Amino acid sequence: KLEAAIASYQTALRLDPNYANAHYGLGSALQDQGKLEAAIASYQTALRLDLNFANAHNNLGLALKKQGKLEAAIASYQTALRLD
C-alpha cells in the first residue's frame, strides 16, 4: 500500500517538516515505486536533518546504484558502514 504510506509520510511532514524519519520513510516508499529522483531528494533531506542516519545513507546508496552513480553509491555505503 505504497500510496497510503506516501500520503501518511506527507501528512507527518506537513505537521513536522524536520522529522528525519518521515523523510526517510517517504524516500523508501518512493524508491519502491521506482521514483528514484524523488527518493534521493527525500533521503538527502533526512540526512540534512540527521547526518548520522545510517539507514538513510544506505538507502541513498541503493537509489544511486540503481541510477548507475556507482562512486556516489559507494560513498553512501561507506558512510553507512562507518556509522553502523
LINMOSUL-V698560 format. One record per pair of residues at least 4 apart in sequence whose C-alpha atoms are under 7 Angstrom apart, sorted by the first residue. I is the first residue (numbers start at 1). J is the second residue. D is the distance in Angstrom with one decimal. If there is no record, write none. Layout:
# LINMOSUL-V698560
i->(I I)
j->(J J)
d->(D D)
This chain:
# LINMOSUL-V698560
i->(1 2 2 3 4 5 5 6 6 6 7 8 9 9 9 9 10 11 12 12 13 13 13 18 19 20 20 20 20 21 21 22 23 23 23 23 23 24 24 24 24 24 25 26 26 27 27 27 27 27 28 28 29 30 30 30 30 30 31 31 31 35 36 36 37 38 39 40 40 40 41 42 43 43 43 44 45 46 46 47 47 47 52 53 54 54 54 54 55 55 56 57 57 57 57 57 58 58 58 58 59 60 60 61 61 61 61 61 62 62 63 64 64 64 64 64 65 65 65 69 70 71 72 73 74 75 76 77 78 79 80)
j->(5 6 29 7 8 9 29 10 26 29 11 12 13 22 25 26 14 15 16 22 17 19 22 49 23 24 46 49 50 25 46 26 27 42 43 45 46 28 42 43 46 56 29 30 42 31 39 40 42 43 32 39 33 34 35 36 38 39 35 36 39 39 40 63 41 42 43 44 60 63 45 46 47 56 60 48 49 50 56 51 53 56 83 57 58 80 83 84 59 80 60 61 76 77 79 80 62 76 77 80 63 64 76 65 73 74 76 77 66 73 67 68 69 70 72 73 69 70 73 73 74 75 76 77 78 79 80 81 82 83 84)
d->(6.4 6.1 5.9 6.2 6.2 6.2 7.0 6.1 5.8 6.4 6.2 6.2 6.2 5.4 6.8 5.7 6.2 6.5 6.1 6.6 4.5 6.5 6.5 6.6 6.7 6.2 4.4 5.8 6.6 6.1 6.9 6.0 6.1 5.1 6.4 6.6 5.3 6.3 6.2 5.4 5.7 6.1 6.3 6.1 6.6 6.0 4.0 6.7 4.9 5.7 6.2 6.6 6.5 6.4 5.2 6.9 6.6 5.2 5.3 5.4 5.3 6.1 6.0 6.0 6.3 6.3 6.2 6.0 5.9 6.6 6.2 6.2 6.2 5.6 6.0 6.2 6.4 6.1 7.0 4.7 6.4 6.7 6.6 6.6 6.3 4.5 5.7 6.2 6.1 6.7 5.9 6.2 5.1 6.4 6.6 5.3 6.4 6.1 5.3 5.5 6.3 6.1 6.6 6.0 4.0 6.6 5.0 5.7 6.3 6.7 6.5 6.4 5.2 6.8 6.7 5.2 5.4 5.4 5.4 6.1 6.0 6.3 6.3 6.2 6.1 6.2 6.2 6.2 6.1 6.2 6.0)
